[in-house]
Amino acid sequence: MSTLEMNGPDGRGGYLVALSDGATQGLIPADLLSEQTGGGAREDAEAWIAAESATIAGALETLRDGGTPRAPFDRIRLIGAET
């Protein structure tokens, strides 16, 4: 399994992430972060992403391979050339 890299906020409340391969990039939407953190502060988002990094990486791999991750990670979207 790949490791997850946090690339920072997307400017709309979501968070950009990528697999360590560099080719697979994703967006964790603002509404998912807000639901999971109870608010949306950047530090809370980063802590949640770090705690769930293996699951988020698995969701990105599933999306990359054409599948659908389990909820609530099914709301993560691929971005860039992979979409």
All heavy atoms as a GROMACS GRO file, in nm:
protein
  593
    1MET      N    1   0.084  -0.119   0.000
    1MET     CA    2   0.000   0.000   0.000
    1MET      C    3   0.088   0.124   0.000
    1MET      O    4   0.192   0.128   0.063
    1MET     CB    5  -0.093   0.000   0.121
    1MET     CG    6  -0.182   0.122   0.127
    1MET     SD    7  -0.294   0.130   0.266
    1MET     CE    8  -0.422   0.023   0.206
    2SER      N    9   0.043   0.224  -0.071
    2SER     CA   10   0.113   0.351  -0.079
    2SER      C   11   0.094   0.431   0.049
    2SER      O   12   0.000   0.409   0.124
    2SER     CB   13   0.060   0.433  -0.197
    2SER     OG   14   0.078   0.366  -0.317
    3THR      N   15   0.183   0.525   0.068
    3THR     CA   16   0.165   0.618   0.179
    3THR      C   17   0.101   0.746   0.126
    3THR      O   18   0.104   0.774   0.007
    3THR     CB   19   0.299   0.651   0.247
    3THR    OG1   20   0.389   0.705   0.151
    3THR    CG2   21   0.359   0.527   0.312
    4LEU      N   22   0.042   0.821   0.217
    4LEU     CA   23  -0.032   0.941   0.181
    4LEU      C   24   0.050   1.065   0.211
    4LEU      O   25   0.115   1.074   0.316
    4LEU     CB   26  -0.163   0.945   0.260
    4LEU     CG   27  -0.261   1.054   0.220
    4LEU    CD1   28  -0.324   1.022   0.084
    4LEU    CD2   29  -0.369   1.068   0.325
    5GLU      N   30   0.045   1.160   0.120
    5GLU     CA   31   0.108   1.290   0.140
    5GLU      C   32  -0.001   1.396   0.147
    5GLU      O   33  -0.094   1.394   0.066
    5GLU     CB   34   0.203   1.321   0.025
    5GLU     CG   35   0.315   1.221   0.012
    5GLU     CD   36   0.400   1.243  -0.112
    5GLU    OE1   37   0.372   1.337  -0.189
    5GLU    OE2   38   0.494   1.164  -0.131
    6MET      N   39   0.010   1.488   0.242
    6MET     CA   40  -0.083   1.599   0.252
    6MET      C   41  -0.025   1.717   0.175
    6MET      O   42   0.086   1.760   0.202
    6MET     CB   43  -0.106   1.639   0.398
    6MET     CG   44  -0.187   1.539   0.476
    6MET     SD   45  -0.232   1.600   0.640
    6MET     CE   46  -0.100   1.529   0.736
    7ASN      N   47  -0.101   1.767   0.077
    7ASN     CA   48  -0.053   1.878  -0.006
    7ASN      C   49  -0.114   2.012   0.031
    7ASN      O   50  -0.084   2.112  -0.032
    7ASN     CB   51  -0.078   1.847  -0.154
    7ASN     CG   52   0.006   1.730  -0.200
    7ASN    OD1   53   0.107   1.697  -0.140
    7ASN    ND2   54  -0.038   1.664  -0.305
    8GLY      N   55  -0.202   2.014   0.130
    8GLY     CA   56  -0.256   2.140   0.179
    8GLY      C   57  -0.399   2.167   0.136
    8GLY      O   58  -0.457   2.095   0.056
    9PRO      N   59  -0.455   2.272   0.194
    9PRO     CA   60  -0.593   2.311   0.163
    9PRO      C   61  -0.609   2.347   0.016
    9PRO      O   62  -0.514   2.393  -0.049
    9PRO     CB   63  -0.617   2.433   0.251
    9PRO     CG   64  -0.511   2.429   0.355
    9PRO     CD   65  -0.394   2.360   0.294
   10ASP      N   66  -0.729   2.328  -0.035
   10ASP     CA   67  -0.756   2.358  -0.176
   10ASP      C   68  -0.809   2.500  -0.197
   10ASP      O   69  -0.839   2.539  -0.309
   10ASP     CB   70  -0.853   2.257  -0.237
   10ASP     CG   71  -0.997   2.275  -0.191
   10ASP    OD1   72  -1.019   2.340  -0.086
   10ASP    OD2   73  -1.086   2.224  -0.259
   11GLY      N   74  -0.827   2.577  -0.090
   11GLY     CA   75  -0.877   2.713  -0.102
   11GLY      C   76  -1.028   2.724  -0.092
   11GLY      O   77  -1.083   2.832  -0.092
   12ARG      N   78  -1.097   2.608  -0.087
   12ARG     CA   79  -1.243   2.606  -0.075
   12ARG      C   80  -1.288   2.523   0.044
   12ARG      O   81  -1.402   2.480   0.050
   12ARG     CB   82  -1.304   2.551  -0.203
   12ARG     CG   83  -1.279   2.638  -0.325
   12ARG     CD   84  -1.336   2.574  -0.448
   12ARG     NE   85  -1.276   2.441  -0.464
   12ARG     CZ   86  -1.216   2.398  -0.575
   12ARG    NH1   87  -1.209   2.475  -0.679
   12ARG    NH2   88  -1.165   2.278  -0.581
   13GLY      N   89  -1.196   2.494   0.135
   13GLY     CA   90  -1.230   2.418   0.254
   13GLY      C   91  -1.196   2.270   0.246
   13GLY      O   92  -1.203   2.200   0.344
   14GLY      N   93  -1.161   2.223   0.126
   14GLY     CA   94  -1.120   2.085   0.109
   14GLY      C   95  -0.969   2.071   0.129
   14GLY      O   96  -0.900   2.168   0.163
   15TYR      N   97  -0.920   1.951   0.108
   15TYR     CA   98  -0.778   1.926   0.130
   15TYR      C   99  -0.724   1.840   0.018
   15TYR      O  100  -0.784   1.740  -0.019
   15TYR     CB  101  -0.756   1.857   0.265
   15TYR     CG  102  -0.630   1.900   0.333
   15TYR    CD1  103  -0.628   2.006   0.422
   15TYR    CD2  104  -0.510   1.835   0.306
   15TYR    CE1  105  -0.511   2.047   0.483
   15TYR    CE2  106  -0.392   1.876   0.367
   15TYR     CZ  107  -0.394   1.982   0.457
   15TYR     OH  108  -0.278   2.022   0.517
   16LEU      N  109  -0.609   1.880  -0.035
   16LEU     CA  110  -0.544   1.806  -0.142
   16LEU      C  111  -0.448   1.704  -0.083
   16LEU      O  112  -0.371   1.735   0.008
   16LEU     CB  113  -0.468   1.903  -0.233
   16LEU     CG  114  -0.553   2.011  -0.299
   16LEU    CD1  115  -0.465   2.116  -0.365
   16LEU    CD2  116  -0.649   1.949  -0.399
   17VAL      N  117  -0.456   1.583  -0.135
   17VAL     CA  118  -0.370   1.473  -0.090
   17VAL      C  119  -0.317   1.399  -0.212
   17VAL      O  120  -0.369   1.413  -0.323
   17VAL     CB  121  -0.447   1.375   0.002
   17VAL    CG1  122  -0.485   1.441   0.133
   17VAL    CG2  123  -0.570   1.319  -0.068
   18ALA      N  124  -0.213   1.320  -0.192
   18ALA     CA  125  -0.156   1.241  -0.301
   18ALA      C  126  -0.095   1.115  -0.245
   18ALA      O  127  -0.053   1.111  -0.129
   18ALA     CB  128  -0.051   1.321  -0.376
   19LEU      N  129  -0.091   1.012  -0.328
   19LEU     CA  130  -0.018   0.892  -0.292
   19LEU      C  131   0.130   0.918  -0.313
   19LEU      O  132   0.169   1.005  -0.393
   19LEU     CB  133  -0.064   0.774  -0.376
   19LEU     CG  134  -0.208   0.729  -0.354
   19LEU    CD1  135  -0.239   0.609  -0.444
   19LEU    CD2  136  -0.235   0.695  -0.208
   20SER      N  137   0.213   0.843  -0.246
   20SER     CA  138   0.357   0.863  -0.255
   20SER      C  139   0.411   0.842  -0.396
   20SER      O  140   0.521   0.887  -0.428
   20SER     CB  141   0.429   0.772  -0.156
   20SER     OG  142   0.394   0.637  -0.178
   21ASP      N  143   0.333   0.776  -0.484
   21ASP     CA  144   0.378   0.758  -0.623
   21ASP      C  145   0.378   0.889  -0.700
   21ASP      O  146   0.437   0.899  -0.807
   21ASP     CB  147   0.295   0.653  -0.696
   21ASP     CG  148   0.149   0.693  -0.718
   21ASP    OD1  149   0.111   0.810  -0.695
   21ASP    OD2  150   0.071   0.605  -0.761
   22GLY      N  151   0.312   0.991  -0.645
   22GLY     CA  152   0.308   1.122  -0.708
   22GLY      C  153   0.210   1.135  -0.823
   22GLY      O  154   0.175   1.244  -0.863
   23ALA      N  155   0.166   1.023  -0.879
   23ALA     CA  156   0.077   1.026  -0.994
   23ALA      C  157  -0.070   1.027  -0.955
   23ALA      O  158  -0.154   1.068  -1.034
   23ALA     CB  159   0.104   0.907  -1.086
   24THR      N  160  -0.100   0.981  -0.836
   24THR     CA  161  -0.239   0.971  -0.792
   24THR      C  162  -0.266   1.080  -0.690
   24THR      O  163  -0.211   1.079  -0.580
   24THR     CB  164  -0.267   0.832  -0.732
   24THR    OG1  165  -0.229   0.732  -0.826
   24THR    CG2  166  -0.414   0.817  -0.697
   25GLN      N  167  -0.351   1.176  -0.729
   25GLN     CA  168  -0.383   1.289  -0.643
   25GLN      C  169  -0.533   1.294  -0.620
   25GLN      O  170  -0.611   1.257  -0.707
   25GLN     CB  171  -0.336   1.418  -0.708
   25GLN     CG  172  -0.187   1.420  -0.734
   25GLN     CD  173  -0.144   1.546  -0.805
   25GLN    OE1  174  -0.210   1.650  -0.796
   25GLN    NE2  175  -0.033   1.538  -0.876
   26GLY      N  176  -0.570   1.341  -0.503
   26GLY     CA  177  -0.712   1.347  -0.470
   26GLY      C  178  -0.750   1.470  -0.392
   26GLY      O  179  -0.665   1.544  -0.343
   27LEU      N  180  -0.880   1.487  -0.382
   27LEU     CA  181  -0.939   1.597  -0.306
   27LEU      C  182  -1.034   1.539  -0.203
   27LEU      O  183  -1.125   1.464  -0.237
   27LEU     CB  184  -1.016   1.692  -0.398
   27LEU     CG  185  -1.099   1.799  -0.328
   27LEU    CD1  186  -1.008   1.899  -0.256
   27LEU    CD2  187  -1.188   1.871  -0.427
   28ILE      N  188  -1.008   1.574  -0.078
   28ILE     CA  189  -1.103   1.542   0.029
   28ILE      C  190  -1.193   1.664   0.040
   28ILE      O  191  -1.146   1.773   0.074
   28ILE     CB  192  -1.031   1.514   0.162
   28ILE    CG1  193  -0.930   1.400   0.145
   28ILE    CG2  194  -1.133   1.482   0.271
   28ILE    CD1  195  -0.840   1.380   0.264
   29PRO      N  196  -1.323   1.650   0.011
   29PRO     CA  197  -1.410   1.768   0.007
   29PRO      C  198  -1.434   1.829   0.145
   29PRO      O  199  -1.427   1.761   0.248
   29PRO     CB  200  -1.539   1.715  -0.054
   29PRO     CG  201  -1.538   1.569  -0.030
   29PRO     CD  202  -1.394   1.528  -0.025
   30ALA      N  203  -1.464   1.957   0.143
   30ALA     CA  204  -1.485   2.033   0.265
   30ALA      C  205  -1.596   1.974   0.352
   30ALA      O  206  -1.582   1.968   0.475
   30ALA     CB  207  -1.519   2.178   0.231
   31ASP      N  208  -1.704   1.927   0.291
   31ASP     CA  209  -1.814   1.875   0.372
   31ASP      C  210  -1.774   1.748   0.445
   31ASP      O  211  -1.814   1.727   0.559
   31ASP     CB  212  -1.940   1.854   0.288
   31ASP     CG  213  -1.924   1.754   0.175
   31ASP    OD1  214  -1.813   1.735   0.125
   31ASP    OD2  215  -2.026   1.695   0.136
   32LEU      N  216  -1.692   1.664   0.384
   32LEU     CA  217  -1.645   1.544   0.451
   32LEU      C  218  -1.554   1.580   0.568
   32LEU      O  219  -1.569   1.526   0.679
   32LEU     CB  220  -1.572   1.453   0.353
   32LEU     CG  221  -1.507   1.327   0.411
   32LEU    CD1  222  -1.610   1.239   0.480
   32LEU    CD2  223  -1.435   1.250   0.301
   33LEU      N  224  -1.463   1.673   0.547
   33LEU     CA  225  -1.375   1.716   0.656
   33LEU      C  226  -1.455   1.776   0.771
   33LEU      O  227  -1.428   1.746   0.887
   33LEU     CB  228  -1.273   1.818   0.604
   33LEU     CG  229  -1.164   1.763   0.514
   33LEU    CD1  230  -1.083   1.877   0.454
   33LEU    CD2  231  -1.075   1.667   0.590
   34SER      N  232  -1.552   1.858   0.738
   34SER     CA  233  -1.634   1.921   0.842
   34SER      C  234  -1.710   1.817   0.924
   34SER      O  235  -1.715   1.824   1.046
   34SER     CB  236  -1.730   2.020   0.778
   34SER     OG  237  -1.807   2.085   0.877
   35GLU      N  238  -1.767   1.719   0.855
   35GLU     CA  239  -1.839   1.612   0.926
   35GLU      C  240  -1.748   1.534   1.019
   35GLU      O  241  -1.786   1.498   1.130
   35GLU     CB  242  -1.901   1.515   0.827
   35GLU     CG  243  -2.023   1.566   0.756
   35GLU     CD  244  -2.071   1.468   0.650
   35GLU    OE1  245  -2.032   1.349   0.654
   35GLU    OE2  246  -2.148   1.512   0.562
   36GLN      N  247  -1.629   1.506   0.973
   36GLN     CA  248  -1.538   1.421   1.049
   36GLN      C  249  -1.466   1.494   1.160
   36GLN      O  250  -1.422   1.431   1.257
   36GLN     CB  251  -1.436   1.355   0.955
   36GLN     CG  252  -1.498   1.266   0.850
   36GLN     CD  253  -1.579   1.153   0.910
   36GLN    OE1  254  -1.536   1.084   1.002
   36GLN    NE2  255  -1.700   1.134   0.858
   37THR      N  256  -1.452   1.625   1.147
   37THR     CA  257  -1.377   1.701   1.248
   37THR      C  258  -1.466   1.787   1.336
   37THR      O  259  -1.419   1.846   1.432
   37THR     CB  260  -1.272   1.791   1.181
   37THR    OG1  261  -1.338   1.889   1.101
   37THR    CG2  262  -1.174   1.710   1.098
   38GLY      N  263  -1.594   1.798   1.301
   38GLY     CA  264  -1.685   1.879   1.380
   38GLY      C  265  -1.667   2.028   1.360
   38GLY      O  266  -1.714   2.107   1.440
   39GLY      N  267  -1.600   2.067   1.256
   39GLY     CA  268  -1.582   2.210   1.235
   39GLY      C  269  -1.514   2.241   1.105
   39GLY      O  270  -1.577   2.276   1.009
   40GLY      N  271  -1.388   2.226   1.100
   40GLY     CA  272  -1.319   2.255   0.976
   40GLY      C  273  -1.190   2.330   0.993
   40GLY      O  274  -1.134   2.375   0.895
   41ALA      N  275  -1.140   2.346   1.117
   41ALA     CA  276  -1.011   2.412   1.135
   41ALA      C  277  -0.903   2.330   1.065
   41ALA      O  278  -0.908   2.207   1.063
   41ALA     CB  279  -0.979   2.427   1.283
   42ARG      N  280  -0.808   2.399   1.006
   42ARG     CA  281  -0.701   2.330   0.932
   42ARG      C  282  -0.629   2.228   1.018
   42ARG      O  283  -0.600   2.117   0.973
   42ARG     CB  284  -0.603   2.434   0.878
   42ARG     CG  285  -0.491   2.371   0.800
   42ARG     CD  286  -0.400   2.473   0.739
   42ARG     NE  287  -0.290   2.407   0.670
   42ARG     CZ  288  -0.205   2.467   0.594
   42ARG    NH1  289  -0.216   2.597   0.574
   42ARG    NH2  290  -0.109   2.401   0.535
   43GLU      N  291  -0.599   2.262   1.143
   43GLU     CA  292  -0.527   2.170   1.231
   43GLU      C  293  -0.609   2.044   1.256
   43GLU      O  294  -0.555   1.934   1.261
   43GLU     CB  295  -0.492   2.238   1.364
   43GLU     CG  296  -0.396   2.353   1.350
   43GLU     CD  297  -0.463   2.483   1.305
   43GLU    OE1  298  -0.588   2.495   1.312
   43GLU    OE2  299  -0.390   2.573   1.258
   44ASP      N  300  -0.741   2.060   1.273
   44ASP     CA  301  -0.829   1.945   1.293
   44ASP      C  302  -0.833   1.858   1.168
   44ASP      O  303  -0.831   1.736   1.178
   44ASP     CB  304  -0.971   1.990   1.329
   44ASP     CG  305  -0.977   2.060   1.464
   44ASP    OD1  306  -0.888   2.038   1.548
   44ASP    OD2  307  -1.073   2.137   1.485
   45ALA      N  308  -0.840   1.922   1.052
   45ALA     CA  309  -0.843   1.848   0.926
   45ALA      C  310  -0.714   1.768   0.910
   45ALA      O  311  -0.717   1.649   0.875
   45ALA     CB  312  -0.862   1.943   0.809
   46GLU      N  313  -0.602   1.831   0.936
   46GLU     CA  314  -0.474   1.763   0.922
   46GLU      C  315  -0.460   1.648   1.021
   46GLU      O  316  -0.406   1.542   0.987
   46GLU     CB  317  -0.358   1.862   0.936
   46GLU     CG  318  -0.350   1.956   0.817
   46GLU     CD  319  -0.243   2.062   0.829
   46GLU    OE1  320  -0.180   2.074   0.936
   46GLU    OE2  321  -0.223   2.135   0.730
   47ALA      N  322  -0.510   1.666   1.143
   47ALA     CA  323  -0.504   1.558   1.242
   47ALA      C  324  -0.591   1.440   1.198
   47ALA      O  325  -0.551   1.324   1.211
   47ALA     CB  326  -0.548   1.610   1.379
   48TRP      N  327  -0.710   1.469   1.146
   48TRP     CA  328  -0.799   1.362   1.099
   48TRP      C  329  -0.737   1.290   0.980
   48TRP      O  330  -0.738   1.167   0.972
   48TRP     CB  331  -0.937   1.416   1.064
   48TRP     CG  332  -1.029   1.310   1.014
   48TRP    CD1  333  -1.097   1.219   1.090
   48TRP    CD2  334  -1.061   1.282   0.878
   48TRP    NE1  335  -1.170   1.135   1.009
   48TRP    CE2  336  -1.149   1.172   0.877
   48TRP    CE3  337  -1.025   1.338   0.757
   48TRP    CZ2  338  -1.202   1.118   0.761
   48TRP    CZ3  339  -1.077   1.285   0.640
   48TRP    CH2  340  -1.164   1.175   0.643
   49ILE      N  341  -0.683   1.365   0.885
   49ILE     CA  342  -0.620   1.304   0.767
   49ILE      C  343  -0.504   1.216   0.811
   49ILE      O  344  -0.488   1.104   0.762
   49ILE     CB  345  -0.575   1.412   0.666
   49ILE    CG1  346  -0.698   1.481   0.606
   49ILE    CG2  347  -0.489   1.350   0.556
   49ILE    CD1  348  -0.666   1.609   0.530
   50ALA      N  349  -0.423   1.263   0.903
   50ALA     CA  350  -0.310   1.184   0.952
   50ALA      C  351  -0.358   1.054   1.018
   50ALA      O  352  -0.303   0.946   0.994
   50ALA     CB  353  -0.225   1.265   1.048
   51ALA      N  354  -0.462   1.066   1.100
   51ALA     CA  355  -0.515   0.948   1.169
   51ALA      C  356  -0.576   0.847   1.073
   51ALA      O  357  -0.572   0.726   1.096
   51ALA     CB  358  -0.619   0.990   1.274
   52GLU      N  359  -0.632   0.896   0.962
   52GLU     CA  360  -0.698   0.811   0.864
   52GLU      C  361  -0.615   0.791   0.738
   52GLU      O  362  -0.667   0.746   0.635
   52GLU     CB  363  -0.834   0.872   0.826
   52GLU     CG  364  -0.932   0.880   0.940
   52GLU     CD  365  -0.983   0.743   0.986
   52GLU    OE1  366  -0.971   0.646   0.910
   52GLU    OE2  367  -1.033   0.735   1.099
   53SER      N  368  -0.486   0.820   0.745
   53SER     CA  369  -0.404   0.821   0.623
   53SER      C  370  -0.403   0.687   0.549
   53SER      O  371  -0.410   0.685   0.426
   53SER     CB  372  -0.261   0.866   0.653
   53SER     OG  373  -0.198   0.775   0.742
   54ALA      N  374  -0.398   0.577   0.620
   54ALA     CA  375  -0.397   0.446   0.552
   54ALA      C  376  -0.530   0.422   0.481
   54ALA      O  377  -0.532   0.372   0.367
   54ALA     CB  378  -0.368   0.335   0.652
   55THR      N  379  -0.640   0.460   0.544
   55THR     CA  380  -0.772   0.441   0.484
   55THR      C  381  -0.790   0.534   0.363
   55THR      O  382  -0.844   0.493   0.260
   55THR     CB  383  -0.883   0.465   0.587
   55THR    OG1  384  -0.860   0.378   0.699
   55THR    CG2  385  -1.020   0.436   0.530
   56ILE      N  386  -0.744   0.658   0.376
   56ILE     CA  387  -0.754   0.752   0.265
   56ILE      C  388  -0.666   0.706   0.148
   56ILE      O  389  -0.708   0.711   0.032
   56ILE     CB  390  -0.718   0.895   0.311
   56ILE    CG1  391  -0.821   0.944   0.414
   56ILE    CG2  392  -0.709   0.991   0.192
   56ILE    CD1  393  -0.780   1.069   0.489
   57ALA      N  394  -0.546   0.658   0.178
   57ALA     CA  395  -0.459   0.605   0.071
   57ALA      C  396  -0.527   0.488   0.002
   57ALA      O  397  -0.525   0.477  -0.121
   57ALA     CB  398  -0.324   0.564   0.130
   58GLY      N  399  -0.588   0.401   0.080
   58GLY     CA  400  -0.660   0.288   0.021
   58GLY      C  401  -0.776   0.333  -0.066
   58GLY      O  402  -0.802   0.275  -0.172
   59ALA      N  403  -0.846   0.439  -0.024
   59ALA     CA  404  -0.956   0.493  -0.104
   59ALA      C  405  -0.904   0.549  -0.236
   59ALA      O  406  -0.966   0.526  -0.341
   59ALA     CB  407  -1.030   0.601  -0.025
   60LEU      N  408  -0.792   0.619  -0.232
   60LEU     CA  409  -0.734   0.671  -0.356
   60LEU      C  410  -0.692   0.558  -0.449
   60LEU      O  411  -0.713   0.565  -0.571
   60LEU     CB  412  -0.615   0.762  -0.326
   60LEU     CG  413  -0.647   0.898  -0.266
   60LEU    CD1  414  -0.519   0.971  -0.227
   60LEU    CD2  415  -0.729   0.983  -0.362
   61GLU      N  416  -0.634   0.452  -0.393
   61GLU     CA  417  -0.596   0.337  -0.475
   61GLU      C  418  -0.718   0.271  -0.537
   61GLU      O  419  -0.717   0.234  -0.655
   61GLU     CB  420  -0.519   0.235  -0.392
   61GLU     CG  421  -0.380   0.283  -0.354
   61GLU     CD  422  -0.310   0.192  -0.256
   61GLU    OE1  423  -0.376   0.112  -0.185
   61GLU    OE2  424  -0.186   0.199  -0.249
   62THR      N  425  -0.825   0.259  -0.459
   62THR     CA  426  -0.949   0.201  -0.510
   62THR      C  427  -1.006   0.284  -0.624
   62THR      O  428  -1.045   0.231  -0.727
   62THR     CB  429  -1.052   0.187  -0.396
   62THR    OG1  430  -1.000   0.097  -0.296
   62THR    CG2  431  -1.185   0.134  -0.446
   63LEU      N  432  -1.008   0.416  -0.606
   63LEU     CA  433  -1.056   0.506  -0.711
   63LEU      C  434  -0.969   0.495  -0.836
   63LEU      O  435  -1.019   0.487  -0.948
   63LEU     CB  436  -1.059   0.650  -0.661
   63LEU     CG  437  -1.169   0.684  -0.560
   63LEU    CD1  438  -1.139   0.817  -0.493
   63LEU    CD2  439  -1.305   0.684  -0.627
   64ARG      N  440  -0.839   0.495  -0.815
   64ARG     CA  441  -0.745   0.484  -0.928
   64ARG      C  442  -0.768   0.356  -1.009
   64ARG      O  443  -0.758   0.356  -1.130
   64ARG     CB  444  -0.601   0.487  -0.874
   64ARG     CG  445  -0.494   0.473  -0.980
   64ARG     CD  446  -0.359   0.444  -0.920
   64ARG     NE  447  -0.363   0.316  -0.852
   64ARG     CZ  448  -0.282   0.281  -0.754
   64ARG    NH1  449  -0.190   0.366  -0.711
   64ARG    NH2  450  -0.290   0.162  -0.698
   65ASP      N  451  -0.804   0.250  -0.936
   65ASP     CA  452  -0.824   0.120  -1.001
   65ASP      C  453  -0.966   0.101  -1.053
   65ASP      O  454  -1.002  -0.007  -1.098
   65ASP     CB  455  -0.788   0.008  -0.904
   65ASP     CG  456  -0.640   0.010  -0.866
   65ASP    OD1  457  -0.559   0.071  -0.939
   65ASP    OD2  458  -0.605  -0.050  -0.761
   66GLY      N  459  -1.049   0.207  -1.043
   66GLY     CA  460  -1.184   0.203  -1.099
   66GLY      C  461  -1.293   0.159  -1.004
   66GLY      O  462  -1.408   0.144  -1.045
   67GLY      N  463  -1.261   0.142  -0.878
   67GLY     CA  464  -1.361   0.098  -0.780
   67GLY      C  465  -1.421   0.214  -0.704
   67GLY      O  466  -1.394   0.331  -0.730
   68THR      N  467  -1.503   0.178  -0.606
   68THR     CA  468  -1.568   0.276  -0.519
   68THR      C  469  -1.531   0.245  -0.375
   68THR      O  470  -1.561   0.136  -0.326
   68THR     CB  471  -1.721   0.271  -0.534
   68THR    OG1  472  -1.755   0.294  -0.671
   68THR    CG2  473  -1.789   0.375  -0.446
   69PRO      N  474  -1.466   0.338  -0.305
   69PRO     CA  475  -1.433   0.316  -0.164
   69PRO      C  476  -1.559   0.311  -0.078
   69PRO      O  477  -1.665   0.359  -0.118
   69PRO     CB  478  -1.348   0.437  -0.127
   69PRO     CG  479  -1.317   0.507  -0.254
   69PRO     CD  480  -1.419   0.466  -0.355
   70ARG      N  481  -1.545   0.256   0.041
   70ARG     CA  482  -1.658   0.252   0.134
   70ARG      C  483  -1.683   0.393   0.188
   70ARG      O  484  -1.595   0.478   0.192
   70ARG     CB  485  -1.632   0.153   0.247
   70ARG     CG  486  -1.520   0.191   0.340
   70ARG     CD  487  -1.507   0.092   0.455
   70ARG     NE  488  -1.392   0.122   0.537
   70ARG     CZ  489  -1.389   0.213   0.634
   70ARG    NH1  490  -1.495   0.284   0.661
   70ARG    NH2  491  -1.279   0.234   0.704
   71ALA      N  492  -1.809   0.416   0.226
   71ALA     CA  493  -1.849   0.544   0.283
   71ALA      C  494  -1.777   0.565   0.417
   71ALA      O  495  -1.750   0.468   0.486
   71ALA     CB  496  -2.000   0.547   0.303
   72PRO      N  497  -1.745   0.685   0.451
   72PRO     CA  498  -1.768   0.811   0.381
   72PRO      C  499  -1.656   0.847   0.281
   72PRO      O  500  -1.660   0.951   0.219
   72PRO     CB  501  -1.772   0.913   0.494
   72PRO     CG  502  -1.670   0.862   0.591
   72PRO     CD  503  -1.685   0.710   0.584
   73PHE      N  504  -1.559   0.756   0.267
   73PHE     CA  505  -1.444   0.784   0.182
   73PHE      C  506  -1.478   0.781   0.033
   73PHE      O  507  -1.397   0.820  -0.050
   73PHE     CB  508  -1.330   0.688   0.216
   73PHE     CG  509  -1.289   0.699   0.361
   73PHE    CD1  510  -1.339   0.611   0.455
   73PHE    CD2  511  -1.204   0.799   0.402
   73PHE    CE1  512  -1.304   0.622   0.589
   73PHE    CE2  513  -1.169   0.812   0.536
   73PHE     CZ  514  -1.219   0.723   0.630
   74ASP      N  515  -1.599   0.740   0.001
   74ASP     CA  516  -1.645   0.740  -0.138
   74ASP      C  517  -1.665   0.881  -0.191
   74ASP      O  518  -1.683   0.901  -0.311
   74ASP     CB  519  -1.773   0.658  -0.153
   74ASP     CG  520  -1.888   0.708  -0.067
   74ASP    OD1  521  -1.864   0.775   0.036
   74ASP    OD2  522  -2.002   0.679  -0.103
   75ARG      N  523  -1.658   0.980  -0.105
   75ARG     CA  524  -1.673   1.120  -0.148
   75ARG      C  525  -1.540   1.184  -0.188
   75ARG      O  526  -1.538   1.293  -0.244
   75ARG     CB  527  -1.741   1.199  -0.036
   75ARG     CG  528  -1.885   1.150  -0.026
   75ARG     CD  529  -1.961   1.182   0.098
   75ARG     NE  530  -1.941   1.308   0.160
   75ARG     CZ  531  -1.966   1.328   0.290
   75ARG    NH1  532  -2.011   1.231   0.366
   75ARG    NH2  533  -1.947   1.446   0.342
   76ILE      N  534  -1.430   1.116  -0.162
   76ILE     CA  535  -1.300   1.163  -0.208
   76ILE      C  536  -1.296   1.150  -0.360
   76ILE      O  537  -1.348   1.055  -0.416
   76ILE     CB  538  -1.187   1.080  -0.142
   76ILE    CG1  539  -1.187   1.103   0.009
   76ILE    CG2  540  -1.052   1.114  -0.204
   76ILE    CD1  541  -1.094   1.011   0.086
   77ARG      N  542  -1.235   1.245  -0.427
   77ARG     CA  543  -1.230   1.246  -0.573
   77ARG      C  544  -1.086   1.251  -0.622
   77ARG      O  545  -1.002   1.318  -0.561
   77ARG     CB  546  -1.304   1.367  -0.629
   77ARG     CG  547  -1.451   1.368  -0.597
   77ARG     CD  548  -1.525   1.259  -0.677
   77ARG     NE  549  -1.662   1.248  -0.632
   77ARG     CZ  550  -1.712   1.139  -0.575
   77ARG    NH1  551  -1.636   1.035  -0.554
   77ARG    NH2  552  -1.837   1.134  -0.539
   78LEU      N  553  -1.059   1.182  -0.732
   78LEU     CA  554  -0.931   1.195  -0.798
   78LEU      C  555  -0.927   1.329  -0.870
   78LEU      O  556  -1.030   1.377  -0.919
   78LEU     CB  557  -0.912   1.083  -0.901
   78LEU     CG  558  -0.895   0.942  -0.846
   78LEU    CD1  559  -0.882   0.842  -0.961
   78LEU    CD2  560  -0.776   0.932  -0.753
   79ILE      N  561  -0.810   1.387  -0.878
   79ILE     CA  562  -0.792   1.513  -0.951
   79ILE      C  563  -0.671   1.498  -1.041
   79ILE      O  564  -0.589   1.409  -1.025
   79ILE     CB  565  -0.776   1.634  -0.857
   79ILE    CG1  566  -0.655   1.616  -0.766
   79ILE    CG2  567  -0.903   1.656  -0.776
   79ILE    CD1  568  -0.622   1.740  -0.686
   80GLY      N  569  -0.660   1.587  -1.138
   80GLY     CA  570  -0.546   1.585  -1.228
   80GLY      C  571  -0.564   1.486  -1.341
   80GLY      O  572  -0.675   1.455  -1.382
   81ALA      N  573  -0.454   1.432  -1.389
   81ALA     CA  574  -0.453   1.345  -1.506
   81ALA      C  575  -0.530   1.215  -1.485
   81ALA      O  576  -0.575   1.153  -1.580
   81ALA     CB  577  -0.310   1.314  -1.546
   82GLU      N  578  -0.548   1.174  -1.362
   82GLU     CA  579  -0.615   1.047  -1.333
   82GLU      C  580  -0.766   1.052  -1.347
   82GLU      O  581  -0.831   0.952  -1.350
   82GLU     CB  582  -0.581   1.000  -1.190
   82GLU     CG  583  -0.434   0.972  -1.170
   82GLU     CD  584  -0.399   0.828  -1.199
   82GLU    OE1  585  -0.489   0.744  -1.207
   82GLU    OE2  586  -0.281   0.801  -1.215
   83THR      N  587  -0.823   1.174  -1.353
   83THR     CA  588  -0.969   1.184  -1.354
   83THR      C  589  -1.029   1.152  -1.488
   83THR      O  590  -0.967   1.156  -1.589
   83THR     CB  591  -1.015   1.327  -1.311
   83THR    OG1  592  -0.957   1.423  -1.397
   83THR    CG2  593  -0.978   1.352  -1.168
   0.00000   0.00000   0.00000
